[in-house]
Amino acid sequence: MTVKAFDRLGLDRKGIVALTMPGFGTTARTRSNAEELAEQLGVTLRVVSIDKAVRQHFRDIGHNPSSHDVTYENSQARERTQILMDVANQVGGWSSARVICQNLPLVGVPITVIICRCTQ
């Protein structure tokens, strides 16, 4: 949707920042899917690992990282949301909902989030 909107408006696709945020379970295949899709679409790709930040958060709150409970899952989601908002602010853009690019049937799980800078 975002790419189509940029194309219709005559905007450079490099103004779309695709953001992938690998964590503990991210495979090399998932990461290469994100890179490949961003390249095919002609958008800017940023990779921001959440691994260290989430592990630090577990230490801060005294959570055992081997306990794969709701705290484990939600800590990763919250870190991704924080990064998404920060990068959107950084590039002077807005962020789309995470669900737009998750589980894209084209390639599996390619890009988590797209941030748009809608200026030339």
N, C-alpha and C positions, 0 to 999 in steps of 0.2 A: 504494500500500500504506500509506504513512504517513498519508495523508489518511483512508483508511478506518479505520485504527487509532484515530486521534484522534476520528473520528465515533462509533465504537463505544464509546469510553471517555467520551464527552461532553465532550471537551476542545476549547477554542477553537482553530480552525485557525491563528490568528495566532501560536500557539506553535510553528508549523513555520516555520523560516527557510530559504527557498530561496535558494541562493547561486549567482550566475552570475559567472564570472571571465573576462571577455573578454581576449583576447590579440591578437597580430599579425594573425591571419586572421579574427577575429570580424567578421561582417558586421552591418549594421544590421538585416537580417531576423532573424538569429539572436537578437540582443539583444531585438528587439521580440517575438519568439516567447516568450522567457523572461518578459518583462513581462506579456504577455497571458495566459500560462498561470498565472502566479502570481496574477494578478487573478481569473481564472476560478475558481481553486481557493480563493481567499480566504486565502492564506498570505502571510507577510511575505517580501518580496524584498530582498535586498542585492546590490549590484553592486560588485565589487572588481576593478579592472583589474590585470592582472599585467604589463602592458607595460613600465613603468619598472623594476620589480624584476628582470625577466628580462634586460632590456637592461643593467642594472647588473651582473648576474651574468656576462653575456658579457664585459663589460669586465674584471671581476675575474679571470676565468680566461683571458683572452686569446683568446676564441672569436670568429670572424668570423660576425656574425649573418646574413650572406648565404649561409652554408654550412648548408643545410637537411638536416643529418645527424641521427644519433641523439642527439648532444649537444643540438642545437637543440630537438628534440621532447621529450626527457626533461627539459630545464631547465624547460620550461613545465609539464609534469606535476608535477614536484617542487614548483614554486612554488604550484600549485593545491592540492596536498596539504598544504603548510605552512599556507596560508590556511584551508583547511577545518578543520584541527586547532585552529588559533588561535581561529577564530570559535566552534567547538564549545565550547572552554574558556571563551571570553568570555561565552557565553550560558548556561553551566551545563548544556549538553546533550550529546548524542552525535551522531556523524555516520554517515550511511548510506554504503554503497559508492557510488562515482561512477557505476557502471554502471546503477544503478536508474533514473536519470532521463536518461541519455544516449540519444539516438536514439529518444525516445519517439514511437511511431507517430502519435500525435495531431497533433503540430505540427512535427516535424522534430527539431531539436536545441535543446530549450527551456532546461532548467535543469540545470546540471552536478551539483549536490549539494543534498541536503536535510539540514538539521540540526534536530534536535528538542529542544525543551525540554519535557519531559513532566510539567510541574506546572501547576497552575491559577493 
